[in-house]
Amino acid sequence: MNVPNMITLCRFILIPLYLLLFFSDIPNRMYWSFGVLLLAGLTDVVDGYLARRSRQVTQLGSMLDPLVDKLMVLAVFLSLLLTQRVGFVATAAVFIRDLGMIVTTAFFHFQRKATISANLMGKMTTVLYYIALFLLIFDQPGAEMFLWGVIVFSFLTSFVYLFQFKLLNQKWM
């Protein structure tokens, strides 16, 4: 196992740590939980950079990296839903999109189809989600409206990925 993949695997540990901090009674728990979320984002950038720089991009890493990202986002949205910082419909939209991406990626991976690496739109979606999560965690005005813009953009990004996948593999499933 290479270093970028080990970093990706370590990011899985950050998911329960985020939840533990978010639902704890410790002082400044929102800052601590958001710090863990930022650490997950930074290690995502680092493992991707290391994989590309050292030419250690693997099929396993290409599947696990977006999986851990989406699981973290789902955990955060679940915590925000349970504390009424975000509505059910917005959370459901995020869950449907991200679970759809997880299932689709896994299906294509196990069918030995070529998968699509993150493109600029995918990376922008991630950054925009982090901004939305910051706004939601800290109860900022306009947070949910901003989130809806990000949700629409994320679905558009998903359609672009599906189109690219179709072109790469030359047929639907």
C-alpha positions in Angstrom: 0.0 0.0 0.0 1.4 3.4 -0.9 1.5 6.5 1.2 -1.4 8.4 -0.5 -3.7 5.4 0.0 -2.6 5.1 3.7 -3.5 8.8 4.2 -6.8 8.2 2.5 -7.5 5.3 4.9 -6.5 7.4 7.9 -9.2 9.9 6.8 -11.8 7.3 7.6 -10.9 7.7 11.3 -11.7 11.4 11.1 -15.4 10.6 10.4 -16.2 9.2 13.9 -13.9 11.7 15.5 -15.9 14.6 13.9 -19.1 13.1 15.1 -17.7 12.5 18.6 -16.6 16.1 18.9 -19.8 17.6 17.3 -22.1 15.8 19.7 -19.8 16.3 22.7 -20.2 18.8 25.6 -16.7 20.1 25.3 -16.2 23.9 25.1 -15.9 25.2 21.6 -17.1 21.8 20.2 -18.1 23.4 16.9 -14.6 24.8 16.3 -13.1 21.4 17.1 -15.5 19.5 14.9 -15.0 22.0 12.0 -11.2 21.7 12.6 -11.5 17.9 12.0 -13.5 18.6 8.9 -10.8 21.0 7.7 -8.1 18.4 8.5 -10.0 15.9 6.4 -10.1 18.4 3.5 -6.4 19.2 3.8 -5.4 15.5 3.9 -7.6 15.0 0.8 -5.5 17.6 -1.0 -2.2 16.1 0.3 -3.0 12.5 -0.6 -4.1 13.6 -4.1 -1.0 15.7 -4.6 1.3 13.0 -3.4 -0.3 10.4 -5.6 0.0 12.5 -8.7 3.5 13.8 -8.0 4.9 10.4 -7.2 2.8 8.7 -10.0 1.2 6.5 -7.4 -2.4 7.0 -8.6 -4.1 3.6 -8.1 -7.5 2.2 -8.9 -8.0 1.5 -5.1 -7.1 5.1 -4.3 -9.4 6.4 -7.1 -12.3 4.5 -5.5 -11.5 5.1 -1.7 -10.7 8.8 -2.0 -14.1 10.0 -3.2 -15.8 7.4 -0.9 -14.2 8.8 2.3 -15.0 12.3 1.1 -18.7 11.5 0.5 -19.0 9.6 3.8 -17.5 12.6 5.7 -20.0 14.9 3.9 -22.9 12.6 4.7 -21.8 12.4 8.4 -21.6 16.1 8.6 -25.0 16.6 7.0 -26.5 14.0 9.3 -25.1 15.9 12.3 -26.5 19.2 11.0 -29.9 17.6 10.3 -30.1 16.1 13.8 -29.3 19.5 15.4 -31.7 21.3 13.0 -29.0 23.4 11.4 -30.2 22.2 7.9 -33.5 21.0 6.6 -34.6 17.5 5.7 -35.1 18.2 2.0 -31.6 19.7 1.6 -30.0 16.8 3.5 -32.0 14.3 1.4 -30.8 15.9 -1.8 -27.2 15.7 -0.6 -27.7 12.1 0.5 -29.3 11.0 -2.8 -26.5 12.6 -4.8 -23.6 11.3 -2.7 -25.0 7.8 -2.2 -25.7 7.7 -5.9 -22.2 8.6 -6.7 -20.8 6.0 -4.2 -23.0 3.2 -5.6 -22.3 4.1 -9.2 -18.5 4.4 -8.7 -18.4 1.0 -6.9 -20.6 -0.6 -9.5 -18.3 0.6 -12.3 -15.2 -0.2 -10.4 -16.3 -3.8 -9.9 -17.4 -4.1 -13.5 -13.8 -3.1 -14.3 -14.8 0.0 -16.2 -12.5 2.9 -16.5 -13.4 5.6 -13.9 -13.1 9.4 -14.1 -10.7 11.3 -12.0 -11.8 14.4 -10.2 -12.1 17.3 -12.6 -12.2 21.1 -11.9 -16.0 21.1 -11.4 -15.7 18.2 -8.9 -13.0 20.1 -6.9 -15.0 23.3 -7.0 -18.0 21.3 -5.7 -15.9 20.1 -2.8 -14.7 23.6 -1.9 -18.2 25.0 -2.2 -19.5 22.3 0.1 -16.9 23.1 2.7 -17.9 26.8 2.6 -21.6 25.8 2.9 -20.7 23.5 5.9 -18.8 26.3 7.6 -21.8 28.6 7.2 -24.2 26.0 8.4 -22.1 24.8 11.4 -21.7 28.4 12.6 -25.3 29.4 11.9 -24.5 32.1 9.4 -27.3 34.0 7.6 -28.0 32.8 4.1 -26.3 29.5 4.7 -29.2 27.3 3.5 -29.7 29.4 0.4 -26.0 29.1 -0.4 -26.2 25.3 0.2 -29.0 25.0 -2.3 -26.8 26.7 -4.9 -24.1 24.2 -4.1 -26.5 21.3 -4.3 -27.7 22.3 -7.8 -24.0 22.7 -8.9 -23.2 19.3 -7.4 -25.9 17.6 -9.5 -24.7 19.4 -12.6 -21.2 18.1 -11.8 -22.5 14.6 -11.4 -24.2 14.7 -14.9 -20.9 15.9 -16.3 -19.1 13.0 -14.7 -21.7 10.5 -16.1 -21.3 12.0 -19.6 -17.5 11.7 -19.3 -17.8 8.2 -18.1 -20.0 7.3 -21.1 -17.5 8.8 -23.5 -14.6 7.0 -21.9 -16.3 3.6 -21.9 -18.3 4.1 -25.1 -21.6 2.7 -23.8 -24.0 2.9 -20.9 -23.5 0.2 -18.2 
